[in-house]
Amino acid sequence: MSNIFTFCLDCANIDSIKEGLEYYPLHEFSMNPSIVKHDLEGQDIAFFDAVNNIRNVIGEEVRFHVQTVGDTADEIIRDAEAIRSRVKGDKLQVKVDAYAEGYKAMKYLKAHGYKVTATAIASITQALVA
């Protein structure tokens, strides 16, 4: 990618994603559990149906970060396997929290060909800067 800035929309609301694509130079999309919970609240849609709806809108050529939710390395690896088996596209990134069990899972996932994004917010200041 030759862009100086990479714009990533962290969202699970399909209408907001469509609007973002219409108006902004978005290069990547991401979703984490708290955003999914908020954006899909009150909707009768399964998680992977929502993820694949997003993938269909953004296309397979766009980098898409989908976060794991497990607490142990084994749980994170199982989450990553489920994500990769259910979400299409070569630019799929599995998001893993950056802590001891997450690093252990990342090591395994990278060795098995997964594209991994480490994610961490340790303070309010970091969250505001992000």
ZADO-1210 file (C-alpha; in nm, 4 decimals, padded with zeros to 6 digits):
<atoms>
<atom x="00.0000" y="00.0000" z="00.0000" code="MET" pos="1"/>
<atom x="00.1445" y="00.3375" z="-00.0977" code="SER" pos="2"/>
<atom x="-00.0760" y="00.5538" z="00.1250" code="ASN" pos="3"/>
<atom x="00.0854" y="00.7687" z="00.3913" code="ILE" pos="4"/>
<atom x="-00.2189" y="00.7141" z="00.6125" code="PHE" pos="5"/>
<atom x="-00.4301" y="00.4043" z="00.6359" code="THR" pos="6"/>
<atom x="-00.7893" y="00.4691" z="00.7327" code="PHE" pos="7"/>
<atom x="-00.9624" y="00.1895" z="00.9200" code="CYS" pos="8"/>
<atom x="-01.3289" y="00.1919" z="01.0216" code="LEU" pos="9"/>
<atom x="-01.3952" y="-00.0053" z="01.3398" code="ASP" pos="10"/>
<atom x="-01.7643" y="-00.0820" z="01.3021" code="CYS" pos="11"/>
<atom x="-02.0239" y="-00.3589" z="01.2640" code="ALA" pos="12"/>
<atom x="-02.3156" y="-00.1418" z="01.1483" code="ASN" pos="13"/>
<atom x="-02.3671" y="-00.2171" z="00.7798" code="ILE" pos="14"/>
<atom x="-02.5332" y="00.1198" z="00.7068" code="ASP" pos="15"/>
<atom x="-02.2434" y="00.3085" z="00.8669" code="SER" pos="16"/>
<atom x="-01.9977" y="00.1012" z="00.6642" code="ILE" pos="17"/>
<atom x="-02.1808" y="00.1803" z="00.3395" code="LYS" pos="18"/>
<atom x="-02.1869" y="00.5495" z="00.4298" code="GLU" pos="19"/>
<atom x="-01.8182" y="00.5402" z="00.5186" code="GLY" pos="20"/>
<atom x="-01.7329" y="00.3842" z="00.1844" code="LEU" pos="21"/>
<atom x="-01.9319" y="00.6523" z="00.0047" code="GLU" pos="22"/>
<atom x="-01.7650" y="00.9505" z="00.1723" code="TYR" pos="23"/>
<atom x="-01.4245" y="00.8547" z="00.3094" code="TYR" pos="24"/>
<atom x="-01.0982" y="00.7031" z="00.1807" code="PRO" pos="25"/>
<atom x="-01.1274" y="00.3839" z="00.3858" code="LEU" pos="26"/>
<atom x="-00.8615" y="00.1171" z="00.3376" code="HIS" pos="27"/>
<atom x="-00.9403" y="-00.1319" z="00.6127" code="GLU" pos="28"/>
<atom x="-01.2233" y="-00.2447" z="00.8375" code="PHE" pos="29"/>
<atom x="-01.2151" y="-00.3848" z="01.1859" code="SER" pos="30"/>
<atom x="-01.4507" y="-00.5117" z="01.4505" code="MET" pos="31"/>
<atom x="-01.4114" y="-00.5957" z="01.8150" code="ASN" pos="32"/>
<atom x="-01.6540" y="-00.7576" z="02.0598" code="PRO" pos="33"/>
<atom x="-01.7735" y="-00.4372" z="02.2278" code="SER" pos="34"/>
<atom x="-01.8432" y="-00.2694" z="01.8937" code="ILE" pos="35"/>
<atom x="-02.0248" y="-00.5781" z="01.7645" code="VAL" pos="36"/>
<atom x="-02.2370" y="-00.5892" z="02.0797" code="LYS" pos="37"/>
<atom x="-02.3261" y="-00.2211" z="02.0448" code="HIS" pos="38"/>
<atom x="-02.3799" y="-00.2117" z="01.6677" code="ASP" pos="39"/>
<atom x="-02.5848" y="-00.5324" z="01.6487" code="LEU" pos="40"/>
<atom x="-02.7902" y="-00.4778" z="01.9637" code="GLU" pos="41"/>
<atom x="-03.1564" y="-00.5568" z="01.9057" code="GLY" pos="42"/>
<atom x="-03.0921" y="-00.7176" z="01.5679" code="GLN" pos="43"/>
<atom x="-03.1657" y="-01.0822" z="01.5091" code="ASP" pos="44"/>
<atom x="-02.8432" y="-01.1660" z="01.3272" code="ILE" pos="45"/>
<atom x="-02.5749" y="-01.4198" z="01.4100" code="ALA" pos="46"/>
<atom x="-02.2175" y="-01.2970" z="01.4508" code="PHE" pos="47"/>
<atom x="-02.0759" y="-01.4698" z="01.1443" code="PHE" pos="48"/>
<atom x="-02.3739" y="-01.3619" z="00.9322" code="ASP" pos="49"/>
<atom x="-02.2959" y="-01.0015" z="01.0285" code="ALA" pos="50"/>
<atom x="-01.9254" y="-01.0500" z="00.9563" code="VAL" pos="51"/>
<atom x="-01.9978" y="-01.1971" z="00.6134" code="ASN" pos="52"/>
<atom x="-02.2463" y="-00.9192" z="00.5336" code="ASN" pos="53"/>
<atom x="-01.9650" y="-00.6736" z="00.5993" code="ILE" pos="54"/>
<atom x="-01.7230" y="-00.8755" z="00.3870" code="ARG" pos="55"/>
<atom x="-01.9756" y="-00.8764" z="00.1010" code="ASN" pos="56"/>
<atom x="-02.0069" y="-00.4964" z="00.1191" code="VAL" pos="57"/>
<atom x="-01.6357" y="-00.4141" z="00.1505" code="ILE" pos="58"/>
<atom x="-01.5142" y="-00.6855" z="-00.0876" code="GLY" pos="59"/>
<atom x="-01.2529" y="-00.9545" z="-00.0500" code="GLU" pos="60"/>
<atom x="-00.9659" y="-00.7304" z="-00.1624" code="GLU" pos="61"/>
<atom x="-00.9955" y="-00.5093" z="00.1468" code="VAL" pos="62"/>
<atom x="-00.8119" y="-00.5874" z="00.4714" code="ARG" pos="63"/>
<atom x="-01.0629" y="-00.6963" z="00.7361" code="PHE" pos="64"/>
<atom x="-00.9636" y="-00.7439" z="01.1021" code="HIS" pos="65"/>
<atom x="-01.1939" y="-00.9745" z="01.3030" code="VAL" pos="66"/>
<atom x="-01.1194" y="-01.0135" z="01.6733" code="GLN" pos="67"/>
<atom x="-01.0974" y="-01.3318" z="01.8762" code="THR" pos="68"/>
<atom x="-01.2612" y="-01.3431" z="02.2196" code="VAL" pos="69"/>
<atom x="-01.0983" y="-01.6390" z="02.3962" code="GLY" pos="70"/>
<atom x="-00.9088" y="-01.5972" z="02.7214" code="ASP" pos="71"/>
<atom x="-00.6538" y="-01.8776" z="02.6833" code="THR" pos="72"/>
<atom x="-00.4230" y="-01.9451" z="02.3907" code="ALA" pos="73"/>
<atom x="-00.6233" y="-02.2581" z="02.3027" code="ASP" pos="74"/>
<atom x="-00.9515" y="-02.0632" z="02.3042" code="GLU" pos="75"/>
<atom x="-00.7997" y="-01.7857" z="02.0927" code="ILE" pos="76"/>
<atom x="-00.6681" y="-02.0409" z="01.8424" code="ILE" pos="77"/>
<atom x="-01.0120" y="-02.2046" z="01.8204" code="ARG" pos="78"/>
<atom x="-01.1681" y="-01.8611" z="01.7631" code="ASP" pos="79"/>
<atom x="-00.9140" y="-01.7870" z="01.4887" code="ALA" pos="80"/>
<atom x="-00.9845" y="-02.1204" z="01.3207" code="GLU" pos="81"/>
<atom x="-01.3585" y="-02.0479" z="01.3271" code="ALA" pos="82"/>
<atom x="-01.3032" y="-01.7001" z="01.1845" code="ILE" pos="83"/>
<atom x="-01.0795" y="-01.8230" z="00.9035" code="ARG" pos="84"/>
<atom x="-01.3136" y="-02.1083" z="00.8152" code="SER" pos="85"/>
<atom x="-01.6218" y="-01.8826" z="00.7980" code="ARG" pos="86"/>
<atom x="-01.4934" y="-01.5533" z="00.6561" code="VAL" pos="87"/>
<atom x="-01.3647" y="-01.5329" z="00.3009" code="LYS" pos="88"/>
<atom x="-01.0865" y="-01.3230" z="00.1590" code="GLY" pos="89"/>
<atom x="-00.7083" y="-01.3350" z="00.1461" code="ASP" pos="90"/>
<atom x="-00.6852" y="-01.0079" z="00.3381" code="LYS" pos="91"/>
<atom x="-00.8498" y="-01.1453" z="00.6505" code="LEU" pos="92"/>
<atom x="-00.6622" y="-01.0500" z="00.9684" code="GLN" pos="93"/>
<atom x="-00.7315" y="-01.2246" z="01.2986" code="VAL" pos="94"/>
<atom x="-00.7174" y="-00.9714" z="01.5848" code="LYS" pos="95"/>
<atom x="-00.5709" y="-01.1000" z="01.9095" code="VAL" pos="96"/>
<atom x="-00.5407" y="-00.9144" z="02.2388" code="ASP" pos="97"/>
<atom x="-00.1780" y="-00.8432" z="02.3247" code="ALA" pos="98"/>
<atom x="-00.1183" y="-01.0147" z="02.6593" code="TYR" pos="99"/>
<atom x="00.0628" y="-01.3370" z="02.7595" code="ALA" pos="100"/>
<atom x="-00.1973" y="-01.5864" z="02.6313" code="GLU" pos="101"/>
<atom x="-00.2538" y="-01.3722" z="02.3233" code="GLY" pos="102"/>
<atom x="00.1175" y="-01.3712" z="02.2398" code="TYR" pos="103"/>
<atom x="00.1281" y="-01.7476" z="02.2837" code="LYS" pos="104"/>
<atom x="-00.1651" y="-01.7846" z="02.0420" code="ALA" pos="105"/>
<atom x="-00.0132" y="-01.5336" z="01.7955" code="MET" pos="106"/>
<atom x="00.3070" y="-01.7356" z="01.7787" code="LYS" pos="107"/>
<atom x="00.1092" y="-02.0498" z="01.6888" code="TYR" pos="108"/>
<atom x="-00.1196" y="-01.8686" z="01.4442" code="LEU" pos="109"/>
<atom x="00.1683" y="-01.7005" z="01.2583" code="LYS" pos="110"/>
<atom x="00.3452" y="-02.0379" z="01.2293" code="ALA" pos="111"/>
<atom x="00.0273" y="-02.1770" z="01.0719" code="HIS" pos="112"/>
<atom x="-00.0122" y="-01.9059" z="00.8089" code="GLY" pos="113"/>
<atom x="-00.2595" y="-01.6739" z="00.9782" code="TYR" pos="114"/>
<atom x="-00.2390" y="-01.2990" z="00.9279" code="LYS" pos="115"/>
<atom x="-00.2499" y="-01.1585" z="01.2804" code="VAL" pos="116"/>
<atom x="-00.3188" y="-00.8132" z="01.4220" code="THR" pos="117"/>
<atom x="-00.2164" y="-00.7551" z="01.7836" code="ALA" pos="118"/>
<atom x="-00.4503" y="-00.5188" z="01.9637" code="THR" pos="119"/>
<atom x="-00.4150" y="-00.3493" z="02.3014" code="ALA" pos="120"/>
<atom x="-00.5415" y="-00.0491" z="02.4912" code="ILE" pos="121"/>
<atom x="-00.3919" y="-00.0239" z="02.8376" code="ALA" pos="122"/>
<atom x="-00.5046" y="00.3237" z="02.9427" code="SER" pos="123"/>
<atom x="-00.7627" y="00.5923" z="02.8701" code="ILE" pos="124"/>
<atom x="-00.4919" y="00.8062" z="02.7102" code="THR" pos="125"/>
<atom x="-00.4007" y="00.5270" z="02.4695" code="GLN" pos="126"/>
<atom x="-00.7663" y="00.4791" z="02.3823" code="ALA" pos="127"/>
<atom x="-00.8083" y="00.8500" z="02.3080" code="LEU" pos="128"/>
<atom x="-00.4930" y="00.8592" z="02.0952" code="VAL" pos="129"/>
<atom x="-00.6005" y="00.5480" z="01.9035" code="ALA" pos="130"/>
</atoms>
